[in-house]
Amino acid sequence: MPIDVAKATAAPPRTTELSWDHKDVQLYHLGIGAGAPTPEKEHPATDPDELRYTLESALHVLPSFATVAGGGMAVAGGMAAPGIDVDLAAVLHGGQRVTVHRPLPVRGRATQTSTVPAVYDKTKAAVIVLRSEVADDDGPLWTCDTQIFVRGEGGFGGDRGPSARTEVPERAPDLTTERLIREDQALLYRLSGDWNPLHADPSFAKLAGFDRPILHGLCSYGVALKAVVDTALGGDVSRVRAYTTRFAGIVFPGETLRLRLWRDAPAPGRIQVLVTAADRDDAPVLADTVVDHT
């Protein structure tokens, strides 16, 4: 079996040095749709609130940038663990959580410590749990918990892992908005470090069972968080404390994401989000999605 569970989970932590500057932050923000028209902003390229994502003199950092800081090393650090050797064509991103310990700086140097806390057996697939903890000279910055779904690697008799779901509130959403995914969105987003050809190469996408390249799950993740910050948190990225999602379905570039937001759900200080593909009868995209905030 390409995944040696005992070896992967017992391996000592791996450390990686990360660095980034304003250009990396700006590229990431553009990769998740900053500056593009939305239902709330007709001329976003020059909107003062939007320039906080794109103009170096006014820049703030969306917390989901943590998933690509240093060139996307959060996932790379875990997938390089001893005991893990999997086919990229069988890999899908299962879930993601970013916990922010303080606002992310526009420029930074930090040390990432990566571990594999668990590998779960889903019978027909394995789920590799990756954890990366990042700190600089001033202390902890963020923690990323990533679940990687690997088709065909289950059935080894291991723990199935947690299966809790966040139920969608029965009441109508407090906010509904949409975000268009440009045809070239995946090509732009991958410049932040996720070079998986599944998101760019049609022939590779067909090998993985898709008619054409699909959008990165973490791109949808970033698009959704930006929409929540802009529409429900007054554009203040520093209010985000944690952001969790389960990747429930695919997105094709050119489609429109529909986001439904419920404030104080499932508890005060939390916003629950449901993200669907508007062009495909609201097919699920992001589920069990919660933004914890101040």
Contacts in CASP RR format, 6 or more apart in sequence:
PFRMAT RR
TARGET T0000
AUTHOR 0000-0000-0000
METHOD contacts of the structure
MODEL  1
MPIDVAKATAAPPRTTELSWDHKDVQLYHLGIGAGAPTPEKEHPATDPDE
LRYTLESALHVLPSFATVAGGGMAVAGGMAAPGIDVDLAAVLHGGQRVTV
HRPLPVRGRATQTSTVPAVYDKTKAAVIVLRSEVADDDGPLWTCDTQIFV
RGEGGFGGDRGPSARTEVPERAPDLTTERLIREDQALLYRLSGDWNPLHA
DPSFAKLAGFDRPILHGLCSYGVALKAVVDTALGGDVSRVRAYTTRFAGI
VFPGETLRLRLWRDAPAPGRIQVLVTAADRDDAPVLADTVVDHT
1 153 0 8 1.000
1 156 0 8 1.000
2 83 0 8 1.000
2 84 0 8 1.000
2 85 0 8 1.000
2 86 0 8 1.000
2 87 0 8 1.000
2 153 0 8 1.000
3 83 0 8 1.000
3 84 0 8 1.000
3 85 0 8 1.000
3 86 0 8 1.000
3 119 0 8 1.000
3 126 0 8 1.000
3 128 0 8 1.000
3 150 0 8 1.000
3 153 0 8 1.000
3 156 0 8 1.000
4 82 0 8 1.000
4 83 0 8 1.000
4 84 0 8 1.000
5 119 0 8 1.000
5 156 0 8 1.000
5 158 0 8 1.000
7 82 0 8 1.000
7 83 0 8 1.000
8 81 0 8 1.000
8 82 0 8 1.000
8 83 0 8 1.000
8 84 0 8 1.000
8 116 0 8 1.000
8 119 0 8 1.000
8 128 0 8 1.000
9 116 0 8 1.000
9 117 0 8 1.000
9 118 0 8 1.000
9 119 0 8 1.000
11 81 0 8 1.000
11 82 0 8 1.000
11 83 0 8 1.000
11 115 0 8 1.000
11 116 0 8 1.000
13 113 0 8 1.000
13 114 0 8 1.000
13 115 0 8 1.000
14 77 0 8 1.000
14 78 0 8 1.000
14 80 0 8 1.000
14 81 0 8 1.000
14 113 0 8 1.000
14 114 0 8 1.000
14 115 0 8 1.000
15 111 0 8 1.000
15 112 0 8 1.000
15 113 0 8 1.000
15 114 0 8 1.000
16 73 0 8 1.000
16 77 0 8 1.000
16 111 0 8 1.000
16 112 0 8 1.000
16 114 0 8 1.000
17 109 0 8 1.000
17 110 0 8 1.000
17 111 0 8 1.000
17 112 0 8 1.000
18 69 0 8 1.000
18 70 0 8 1.000
18 71 0 8 1.000
18 73 0 8 1.000
18 108 0 8 1.000
18 109 0 8 1.000
18 110 0 8 1.000
18 111 0 8 1.000
18 112 0 8 1.000
18 134 0 8 1.000
19 70 0 8 1.000
19 108 0 8 1.000
19 109 0 8 1.000
19 110 0 8 1.000
20 69 0 8 1.000
20 70 0 8 1.000
20 71 0 8 1.000
20 107 0 8 1.000
20 108 0 8 1.000
21 106 0 8 1.000
21 107 0 8 1.000
21 108 0 8 1.000
22 56 0 8 1.000
22 59 0 8 1.000
22 106 0 8 1.000
22 107 0 8 1.000
24 65 0 8 1.000
24 68 0 8 1.000
24 69 0 8 1.000
24 70 0 8 1.000
24 71 0 8 1.000
24 192 0 8 1.000
25 59 0 8 1.000
25 61 0 8 1.000
25 65 0 8 1.000
25 106 0 8 1.000
26 53 0 8 1.000
26 54 0 8 1.000
26 56 0 8 1.000
26 59 0 8 1.000
27 191 0 8 1.000
27 192 0 8 1.000
28 62 0 8 1.000
28 65 0 8 1.000
28 68 0 8 1.000
28 192 0 8 1.000
29 53 0 8 1.000
29 54 0 8 1.000
29 62 0 8 1.000
29 65 0 8 1.000
29 226 0 8 1.000
30 54 0 8 1.000
30 188 0 8 1.000
31 185 0 8 1.000
31 188 0 8 1.000
31 189 0 8 1.000
31 191 0 8 1.000
31 192 0 8 1.000
31 219 0 8 1.000
32 62 0 8 1.000
32 64 0 8 1.000
32 189 0 8 1.000
32 219 0 8 1.000
32 222 0 8 1.000
32 223 0 8 1.000
32 226 0 8 1.000
33 179 0 8 1.000
33 182 0 8 1.000
33 185 0 8 1.000
33 223 0 8 1.000
33 226 0 8 1.000
34 44 0 8 1.000
34 50 0 8 1.000
34 53 0 8 1.000
34 54 0 8 1.000
34 226 0 8 1.000
35 44 0 8 1.000
35 45 0 8 1.000
35 47 0 8 1.000
35 50 0 8 1.000
35 53 0 8 1.000
35 54 0 8 1.000
36 44 0 8 1.000
36 180 0 8 1.000
36 182 0 8 1.000
37 43 0 8 1.000
37 44 0 8 1.000
37 180 0 8 1.000
38 44 0 8 1.000
38 177 0 8 1.000
38 178 0 8 1.000
38 179 0 8 1.000
38 227 0 8 1.000
38 230 0 8 1.000
39 177 0 8 1.000
39 178 0 8 1.000
40 177 0 8 1.000
40 230 0 8 1.000
40 231 0 8 1.000
41 47 0 8 1.000
41 49 0 8 1.000
41 50 0 8 1.000
44 50 0 8 1.000
45 54 0 8 1.000
48 58 0 8 1.000
49 230 0 8 1.000
49 235 0 8 1.000
51 58 0 8 1.000
52 58 0 8 1.000
52 59 0 8 1.000
52 60 0 8 1.000
52 235 0 8 1.000
53 59 0 8 1.000
53 60 0 8 1.000
53 62 0 8 1.000
53 226 0 8 1.000
56 106 0 8 1.000
59 106 0 8 1.000
60 103 0 8 1.000
60 106 0 8 1.000
60 237 0 8 1.000
60 238 0 8 1.000
61 103 0 8 1.000
61 104 0 8 1.000
61 105 0 8 1.000
61 106 0 8 1.000
61 237 0 8 1.000
62 222 0 8 1.000
62 225 0 8 1.000
62 226 0 8 1.000
62 229 0 8 1.000
62 237 0 8 1.000
63 98 0 8 1.000
63 100 0 8 1.000
63 104 0 8 1.000
63 142 0 8 1.000
63 225 0 8 1.000
63 237 0 8 1.000
63 240 0 8 1.000
63 243 0 8 1.000
64 98 0 8 1.000
64 218 0 8 1.000
64 221 0 8 1.000
64 222 0 8 1.000
64 225 0 8 1.000
64 226 0 8 1.000
64 243 0 8 1.000
65 104 0 8 1.000
66 74 0 8 1.000
66 98 0 8 1.000
66 100 0 8 1.000
66 104 0 8 1.000
66 134 0 8 1.000
66 141 0 8 1.000
66 142 0 8 1.000
66 144 0 8 1.000
67 74 0 8 1.000
67 75 0 8 1.000
67 96 0 8 1.000
67 98 0 8 1.000
67 144 0 8 1.000
67 218 0 8 1.000
67 221 0 8 1.000
68 74 0 8 1.000
68 192 0 8 1.000
68 193 0 8 1.000
68 194 0 8 1.000
68 218 0 8 1.000
69 104 0 8 1.000
69 110 0 8 1.000
69 134 0 8 1.000
71 192 0 8 1.000
71 193 0 8 1.000
72 192 0 8 1.000
72 193 0 8 1.000
72 194 0 8 1.000
73 112 0 8 1.000
73 132 0 8 1.000
74 112 0 8 1.000
74 114 0 8 1.000
74 130 0 8 1.000
74 132 0 8 1.000
74 134 0 8 1.000
74 144 0 8 1.000
74 146 0 8 1.000
75 130 0 8 1.000
75 146 0 8 1.000
75 148 0 8 1.000
75 194 0 8 1.000
77 112 0 8 1.000
77 114 0 8 1.000
77 130 0 8 1.000
77 132 0 8 1.000
78 84 0 8 1.000
78 114 0 8 1.000
78 115 0 8 1.000
78 116 0 8 1.000
78 128 0 8 1.000
78 130 0 8 1.000
78 132 0 8 1.000
79 86 0 8 1.000
79 128 0 8 1.000
79 130 0 8 1.000
79 148 0 8 1.000
81 114 0 8 1.000
81 115 0 8 1.000
81 116 0 8 1.000
81 130 0 8 1.000
84 116 0 8 1.000
84 128 0 8 1.000
86 150 0 8 1.000
86 153 0 8 1.000
88 196 0 8 1.000
88 197 0 8 1.000
88 198 0 8 1.000
89 198 0 8 1.000
89 204 0 8 1.000
89 207 0 8 1.000
89 208 0 8 1.000
90 150 0 8 1.000
90 151 0 8 1.000
90 152 0 8 1.000
90 153 0 8 1.000
90 208 0 8 1.000
91 148 0 8 1.000
91 149 0 8 1.000
91 150 0 8 1.000
91 151 0 8 1.000
91 196 0 8 1.000
92 148 0 8 1.000
92 149 0 8 1.000
92 150 0 8 1.000
92 151 0 8 1.000
92 247 0 8 1.000
93 146 0 8 1.000
93 147 0 8 1.000
93 148 0 8 1.000
93 149 0 8 1.000
93 216 0 8 1.000
93 217 0 8 1.000
93 218 0 8 1.000
93 247 0 8 1.000
94 127 0 8 1.000
94 147 0 8 1.000
94 148 0 8 1.000
94 149 0 8 1.000
94 246 0 8 1.000
94 247 0 8 1.000
95 146 0 8 1.000
95 147 0 8 1.000
95 245 0 8 1.000
95 246 0 8 1.000
95 247 0 8 1.000
96 144 0 8 1.000
96 145 0 8 1.000
96 146 0 8 1.000
96 147 0 8 1.000
96 218 0 8 1.000
96 221 0 8 1.000
96 244 0 8 1.000
96 245 0 8 1.000
96 247 0 8 1.000
97 144 0 8 1.000
97 145 0 8 1.000
97 146 0 8 1.000
97 242 0 8 1.000
97 243 0 8 1.000
97 244 0 8 1.000
97 245 0 8 1.000
98 142 0 8 1.000
98 143 0 8 1.000
98 144 0 8 1.000
98 242 0 8 1.000
98 243 0 8 1.000
99 142 0 8 1.000
99 143 0 8 1.000
99 144 0 8 1.000
99 145 0 8 1.000
99 241 0 8 1.000
99 242 0 8 1.000
100 141 0 8 1.000
100 142 0 8 1.000
100 240 0 8 1.000
100 241 0 8 1.000
100 242 0 8 1.000
101 139 0 8 1.000
101 140 0 8 1.000
101 141 0 8 1.000
101 142 0 8 1.000
101 143 0 8 1.000
102 138 0 8 1.000
102 140 0 8 1.000
102 141 0 8 1.000
103 237 0 8 1.000
103 238 0 8 1.000
104 141 0 8 1.000
104 142 0 8 1.000
105 136 0 8 1.000
108 136 0 8 1.000
109 136 0 8 1.000
110 134 0 8 1.000
110 135 0 8 1.000
110 136 0 8 1.000
110 141 0 8 1.000
111 134 0 8 1.000
111 135 0 8 1.000
111 136 0 8 1.000
112 132 0 8 1.000
112 133 0 8 1.000
112 134 0 8 1.000
113 132 0 8 1.000
113 133 0 8 1.000
113 134 0 8 1.000
113 135 0 8 1.000
114 130 0 8 1.000
114 131 0 8 1.000
114 132 0 8 1.000
115 130 0 8 1.000
115 131 0 8 1.000
116 128 0 8 1.000
116 129 0 8 1.000
116 130 0 8 1.000
116 131 0 8 1.000
117 129 0 8 1.000
117 131 0 8 1.000
118 129 0 8 1.000
118 159 0 8 1.000
118 161 0 8 1.000
119 126 0 8 1.000
119 127 0 8 1.000
119 128 0 8 1.000
119 129 0 8 1.000
119 158 0 8 1.000
120 126 0 8 1.000
120 127 0 8 1.000
120 129 0 8 1.000
120 158 0 8 1.000
120 159 0 8 1.000
120 160 0 8 1.000
120 161 0 8 1.000
121 154 0 8 1.000
121 155 0 8 1.000
121 156 0 8 1.000
121 157 0 8 1.000
121 158 0 8 1.000
121 159 0 8 1.000
121 160 0 8 1.000
122 149 0 8 1.000
122 154 0 8 1.000
122 160 0 8 1.000
123 154 0 8 1.000
123 155 0 8 1.000
123 160 0 8 1.000
124 151 0 8 1.000
124 152 0 8 1.000
124 154 0 8 1.000
124 155 0 8 1.000
125 149 0 8 1.000
125 150 0 8 1.000
125 151 0 8 1.000
125 152 0 8 1.000
125 153 0 8 1.000
125 154 0 8 1.000
126 149 0 8 1.000
126 150 0 8 1.000
126 152 0 8 1.000
126 153 0 8 1.000
126 154 0 8 1.000
126 156 0 8 1.000
127 147 0 8 1.000
127 148 0 8 1.000
127 149 0 8 1.000
127 150 0 8 1.000
127 161 0 8 1.000
128 147 0 8 1.000
128 148 0 8 1.000
128 150 0 8 1.000
129 145 0 8 1.000
129 146 0 8 1.000
129 147 0 8 1.000
129 148 0 8 1.000
130 144 0 8 1.000
130 145 0 8 1.000
130 146 0 8 1.000
130 147 0 8 1.000
130 148 0 8 1.000
131 143 0 8 1.000
131 144 0 8 1.000
131 145 0 8 1.000
131 146 0 8 1.000
132 143 0 8 1.000
132 144 0 8 1.000
132 146 0 8 1.000
133 140 0 8 1.000
133 142 0 8 1.000
133 143 0 8 1.000
134 140 0 8 1.000
134 141 0 8 1.000
134 142 0 8 1.000
134 143 0 8 1.000
134 144 0 8 1.000
135 141 0 8 1.000
165 287 0 8 1.000
165 288 0 8 1.000
166 266 0 8 1.000
166 272 0 8 1.000
166 287 0 8 1.000
166 288 0 8 1.000
166 289 0 8 1.000
166 290 0 8 1.000
167 266 0 8 1.000
168 262 0 8 1.000
168 272 0 8 1.000
168 274 0 8 1.000
169 262 0 8 1.000
169 265 0 8 1.000
169 266 0 8 1.000
169 272 0 8 1.000
171 262 0 8 1.000
173 260 0 8 1.000
173 261 0 8 1.000
173 262 0 8 1.000
173 274 0 8 1.000
174 232 0 8 1.000
174 261 0 8 1.000
174 262 0 8 1.000
174 263 0 8 1.000
175 231 0 8 1.000
175 232 0 8 1.000
175 259 0 8 1.000
175 260 0 8 1.000
175 261 0 8 1.000
175 263 0 8 1.000
176 258 0 8 1.000
176 259 0 8 1.000
176 260 0 8 1.000
176 261 0 8 1.000
177 227 0 8 1.000
177 231 0 8 1.000
177 258 0 8 1.000
177 259 0 8 1.000
177 261 0 8 1.000
178 256 0 8 1.000
178 257 0 8 1.000
178 258 0 8 1.000
178 259 0 8 1.000
178 278 0 8 1.000
179 223 0 8 1.000
179 224 0 8 1.000
179 227 0 8 1.000
179 256 0 8 1.000
179 257 0 8 1.000
179 259 0 8 1.000
180 254 0 8 1.000
180 256 0 8 1.000
180 257 0 8 1.000
181 215 0 8 1.000
181 219 0 8 1.000
181 220 0 8 1.000
181 223 0 8 1.000
181 251 0 8 1.000
181 252 0 8 1.000
181 253 0 8 1.000
181 254 0 8 1.000
181 255 0 8 1.000
181 256 0 8 1.000
181 257 0 8 1.000
182 188 0 8 1.000
182 253 0 8 1.000
182 254 0 8 1.000
183 253 0 8 1.000
183 254 0 8 1.000
184 253 0 8 1.000
185 215 0 8 1.000
185 219 0 8 1.000
185 253 0 8 1.000
185 254 0 8 1.000
186 199 0 8 1.000
186 200 0 8 1.000
186 213 0 8 1.000
186 214 0 8 1.000
186 215 0 8 1.000
186 216 0 8 1.000
186 219 0 8 1.000
186 253 0 8 1.000
187 200 0 8 1.000
189 199 0 8 1.000
189 215 0 8 1.000
189 216 0 8 1.000
189 218 0 8 1.000
189 219 0 8 1.000
190 196 0 8 1.000
190 199 0 8 1.000
190 200 0 8 1.000
190 216 0 8 1.000
194 216 0 8 1.000
194 218 0 8 1.000
196 216 0 8 1.000
197 204 0 8 1.000
197 205 0 8 1.000
198 204 0 8 1.000
198 205 0 8 1.000
198 208 0 8 1.000
198 210 0 8 1.000
198 213 0 8 1.000
198 214 0 8 1.000
199 213 0 8 1.000
199 214 0 8 1.000
199 215 0 8 1.000
199 216 0 8 1.000
200 213 0 8 1.000
201 213 0 8 1.000
202 212 0 8 1.000
202 213 0 8 1.000
204 213 0 8 1.000
205 211 0 8 1.000
205 212 0 8 1.000
205 213 0 8 1.000
205 214 0 8 1.000
210 250 0 8 1.000
212 252 0 8 1.000
213 252 0 8 1.000
213 253 0 8 1.000
214 250 0 8 1.000
214 251 0 8 1.000
214 252 0 8 1.000
215 250 0 8 1.000
215 251 0 8 1.000
215 252 0 8 1.000
215 253 0 8 1.000
217 247 0 8 1.000
217 251 0 8 1.000
219 251 0 8 1.000
220 247 0 8 1.000
220 251 0 8 1.000
220 257 0 8 1.000
220 275 0 8 1.000
220 285 0 8 1.000
220 286 0 8 1.000
221 243 0 8 1.000
221 245 0 8 1.000
221 247 0 8 1.000
221 286 0 8 1.000
223 257 0 8 1.000
224 245 0 8 1.000
224 257 0 8 1.000
224 259 0 8 1.000
224 273 0 8 1.000
224 275 0 8 1.000
224 286 0 8 1.000
224 289 0 8 1.000
225 240 0 8 1.000
225 243 0 8 1.000
225 291 0 8 1.000
227 259 0 8 1.000
228 259 0 8 1.000
228 261 0 8 1.000
228 271 0 8 1.000
228 273 0 8 1.000
228 291 0 8 1.000
229 235 0 8 1.000
229 236 0 8 1.000
229 237 0 8 1.000
229 239 0 8 1.000
229 240 0 8 1.000
231 261 0 8 1.000
232 261 0 8 1.000
232 263 0 8 1.000
232 271 0 8 1.000
233 239 0 8 1.000
233 240 0 8 1.000
233 271 0 8 1.000
233 291 0 8 1.000
233 293 0 8 1.000
239 293 0 8 1.000
239 294 0 8 1.000
240 291 0 8 1.000
240 292 0 8 1.000
240 293 0 8 1.000
241 292 0 8 1.000
241 293 0 8 1.000
241 294 0 8 1.000
242 290 0 8 1.000
242 291 0 8 1.000
242 292 0 8 1.000
243 290 0 8 1.000
243 291 0 8 1.000
243 292 0 8 1.000
244 288 0 8 1.000
244 289 0 8 1.000
244 290 0 8 1.000
245 273 0 8 1.000
245 286 0 8 1.000
245 287 0 8 1.000
245 288 0 8 1.000
245 289 0 8 1.000
245 290 0 8 1.000
246 286 0 8 1.000
246 287 0 8 1.000
246 288 0 8 1.000
246 289 0 8 1.000
247 285 0 8 1.000
247 286 0 8 1.000
248 284 0 8 1.000
248 285 0 8 1.000
248 286 0 8 1.000
248 287 0 8 1.000
248 288 0 8 1.000
249 283 0 8 1.000
249 284 0 8 1.000
249 285 0 8 1.000
250 285 0 8 1.000
251 257 0 8 1.000
251 277 0 8 1.000
251 285 0 8 1.000
255 277 0 8 1.000
255 278 0 8 1.000
255 279 0 8 1.000
255 280 0 8 1.000
256 277 0 8 1.000
256 278 0 8 1.000
256 279 0 8 1.000
257 275 0 8 1.000
257 276 0 8 1.000
257 277 0 8 1.000
257 278 0 8 1.000
257 285 0 8 1.000
258 275 0 8 1.000
258 276 0 8 1.000
258 277 0 8 1.000
258 278 0 8 1.000
258 282 0 8 1.000
259 273 0 8 1.000
259 274 0 8 1.000
259 275 0 8 1.000
260 273 0 8 1.000
260 274 0 8 1.000
260 275 0 8 1.000
260 276 0 8 1.000
261 271 0 8 1.000
261 272 0 8 1.000
261 273 0 8 1.000
262 271 0 8 1.000
262 272 0 8 1.000
262 273 0 8 1.000
263 271 0 8 1.000
264 270 0 8 1.000
264 271 0 8 1.000
265 271 0 8 1.000
265 272 0 8 1.000
266 272 0 8 1.000
266 290 0 8 1.000
269 292 0 8 1.000
269 293 0 8 1.000
269 294 0 8 1.000
270 290 0 8 1.000
270 291 0 8 1.000
270 292 0 8 1.000
270 293 0 8 1.000
271 290 0 8 1.000
271 291 0 8 1.000
271 293 0 8 1.000
272 289 0 8 1.000
272 290 0 8 1.000
273 286 0 8 1.000
273 289 0 8 1.000
273 290 0 8 1.000
273 291 0 8 1.000
274 284 0 8 1.000
274 286 0 8 1.000
274 287 0 8 1.000
274 289 0 8 1.000
275 284 0 8 1.000
275 285 0 8 1.000
275 286 0 8 1.000
275 287 0 8 1.000
275 289 0 8 1.000
276 282 0 8 1.000
276 283 0 8 1.000
276 284 0 8 1.000
276 285 0 8 1.000
277 283 0 8 1.000
277 284 0 8 1.000
277 285 0 8 1.000
END
